[in-house]
Amino acid sequence: AAGAARARVIAVLLAAIAGVAVAAALPPAGFAPLLLATAVPFALVARSEGVRGAFAVGAAFALGFFTIYIAWLPLSFAEPGLLGPWFWALHPLLLAVLAAMWGLTAAAARWAGGRGGGTLWVLAPGWVLVEHLRAGGYFAFPWGTLGYAWIDLPIAQLADVVGVHGLSLLTTVAAALLAAPWALPEAPRRGRRPWWAPAVAVALLAVAHLAGGLSEGRHDVPAERTALLVQGNVDPFGRAASQAQELEVHVELTRLGAGRMASPPDLVVWPEGALIGFELEGARGADTRARVQASAPASAFVVGGRARVDGGGSNAAFSLADGQTLDRYDKHVLVPFGERWPLVEVVPGLYRAVFGLLGLPLLASTVPGAGPEALATAVAPLGVGICYESVFPAISAAMVRDGAQALVVITNDAWFARGDGARQHLDMGRLRAIETRRWLLRAGNDGITAVVDPYGRVVAELDRGVAASLPVRFGLAQGVTFYARHADRAPWALAALTLLGLAWARRPGRV
């Protein structure tokens, strides 16, 4: 009994260490070979005595991984100028939920596949299915998707066919193959261990690397249009008292930046919330639109602001040209516990108490938009993602299907006060460019403001934390990639693969 308990403790510690290693595989650290440490919890789950042991391994891996990977969350939000030290008390709850999610995934695979290699057949696709489900729904939190680890390697170029979750599946299949020889706790017949499996994993990754390299652009891609990306670097916490000053900051940065360009930019992009407190539509918005347009009279604009809608206000992106509002996009996917407060109408007292501890009044939820669709502009239809939306592949894919010829991200990452959150946000958005083969223009309040080409390469960016503008070139595209066309089928494909894995795991005479 003592030996079994010691073995369980060792398994949990190994899983947690593997989680830390995998966290270092994802950007911005980006040491992708460490991604193969995923094989460690896979082997330990397959070897576990039962579902409780599998749950402990999966949960320990998640705790090691997310403690490191989202360390920016408490580091940023617990700052005295933000939500304060009380946030440290709330952060473990998020870690516990994430740990339980991966623990239940491991336990379900162990229960369905049985002890040994059968577990791996279920765990490889099932892990990615849960990863996909975690990126959807009311509490969507897609941070930590394994496929992002490949962003700076040729393998990432396969995303225009399989998307980020396809890259995750490549990872978990390779991990299962690497784990296969160690999946059985004992081997009365050595010949039944699949010692060939790791060689197959290496061959699979090598083929993916070569295939991605063949599709990667080796030359400059067309960039026939110009844009000016504006980074105001305004204080996100003093907005109510400084709205007029913020407008002046963005107007002046645009005027100076456009004046330094050889010809007026085709498009000017201001970040999320640049015009909070100002009307932009109808007769009441005429003066504001005129001031914006005067900063670059011959240019089209995409600017972030708020819109009045039934039930309150929306976080919106406005398309302006010739002093008129051409179109508006209302943010569709809202940040849980940031822009919307689940069940706030049912338990307002609980929220009032929590907000009080954080030094905030009871906050109202933002109203979500109807759904992702391309924004009409004087340049071309554009796929505009507002902040958090850039980490959801289905949103940019839907906009491209709706005719978007380039992607635009407007964001306010000043909330990522410390740590890697802002860089992770940019890197996740870079994969949207590959998935759709579109240029991506990104304007952030305090950064990261950048332009990304259709191969996910950052062509130019501004330093974070400065007020400046970035003149860039970009191109338009009209084709629809295989992934963008079929992105909505991804969860069904993953579910089918999981069921096939289960059927194979249950076959008579398996290893």
Disulfide bonds with the S-S distance in Angstrom:
none
